[in-house]
Amino acid sequence: MLARPARLFGVALGVLAASAASAQPGPRVAVAKSSSPAATFCARPANGNQFRTLPDKDDLFVGDMLVSLPGGTFVSKNGAVTVKSLADFDARSATPVLETALSLSESKEFDLDLTLDRGSVSIANSKAEGSATARVRFWDQSWKIVLDSPGTRVALELYGRWPPGTRFKLAERNGDPDKLPAPVASLVLVVINGTASVEFGGVTVAMKAPPGPAELQWNSLTGVRPQPLKLEKTPAWADPDAAPTDEAKKFAAAVEKFRTARAADPAQAIETFLNSADANEQRIALVALGALDELDLLGKSLIAAKTLQEWDFGVIVLRHWLGRAKGQEQKYYQALTTIRGYTDGQARIILQLLFGFSAEDLMLPETYEVLIDYLVHEKPAIRNLAAWHLVRLVPQGKAIAYKPDGSREDAQKAYAAWKKLVPSGQLPPQKKE
């Protein structure tokens, strides 16, 4: 699929990342220790712009952005709290979390001070006796969690996405960033074992593992529901005892294979997995590229795709990257225009296609006309995104041949076939029951 790149696991958006030379780093402060084998974690210092794979059971430092493979585990410096990146190989969660990323702070008040950037983690009291406390920060939130006794464990899952139909707006110089559209983030906290209390916004709620008041929900639009939801059993995505399917076992084995390969040679591991005939291995490589901000290489892997099926997961990874936080879309616009050479108009089209369409948009014939017209756009990325949308929105179009790496002549044939299936001024034919 791809030739081996000269550099991997650094930030491809170097012009956008903080320059290591612009800030003088202070002493590195270790606040936790990995208990996982080599290459489970990658870390990027707060004042740096490159990720590195961490060796076996390495120290974890204040401010580093830590990206974890499923199952990555570490213990706070005082041994009071154990954190584990959760695996959901069966996609049991309602949100399509792809990876877990977090950072740590030093604290005299809490046993653990963690900022969850995205993904799923469990936080457990690993003391011999007594309660343990953790502060968990995410978006504009700061929650205090008291794990009442040894073995008490909670799980958190954070995910962000752009609402379909959002219109891209370019940030103005010296403009108010709060006036820009933003992705919608949601977080779920579930008590898995024991009892815990959670404090947020001056409110403290008592919680208990199922059956009991075990779940809190928050989103960036409406805030947190102050009353915990009662659950009869632990949700499957957070349940450590949930039995994996055979497919999940295969995916878990592929992740472990990737970790082993990355420990030996990170660049070779990416190349091998991107070129693998195994769909799971390809997906792992694509997630790694998005997780470690390798957008340029992710884009090149999409351009090299042979089928829309290969394109599909790469687009999901890219949309996931855009939904991480406020301002991601601005970074991507800058990458498209300054690194990839797209014009302002082309970059706006790409972002709009990545945001997707609202239910109202999909009731307009013009939406399908524009998508079909994009099938013959001069830029392959725009052609391919349009085709990707069309086959998802109009299942009958799956029979129309389309090659993401095809020629303009191939695109013209697809355009003619789509025009016949969805004539101008008409909505797509109704799906047959």
CORHUSUL-V158821 format. One record per run of one state. SS is the DSSP state (alpha for helix, beta for strand, coil for the rest). FROM is the first residue (numbers start at 1). TO is the last residue. If there is no record, write none. Layout:
SS/FROM/TO
SS/FROM/TO
//
This chain:
coil/1/9
beta/10/10
coil/11/19
alpha/20/22
coil/23/29
beta/30/34
coil/35/40
beta/41/44
coil/45/49
beta/50/50
coil/51/51
beta/52/53
coil/54/58
beta/59/61
coil/62/64
beta/65/68
coil/69/72
beta/73/76
coil/77/80
beta/81/85
coil/86/99
beta/100/104
coil/105/111
beta/112/125
coil/126/131
beta/132/138
coil/139/140
beta/141/147
coil/148/152
beta/153/161
coil/162/176
alpha/177/179
coil/180/183
beta/184/193
coil/194/194
beta/195/200
coil/201/202
beta/203/208
coil/209/211
beta/212/219
coil/220/222
beta/223/224
coil/225/228
beta/229/231
coil/232/245
alpha/246/264
coil/265/265
alpha/266/274
coil/275/278
alpha/279/291
coil/292/294
alpha/295/303
coil/304/307
alpha/308/322
coil/323/327
alpha/328/339
coil/340/343
alpha/344/355
coil/356/360
alpha/361/363
coil/364/364
alpha/365/374
coil/375/379
alpha/380/393
coil/394/394
alpha/395/399
coil/400/407
alpha/408/421
coil/422/433
//
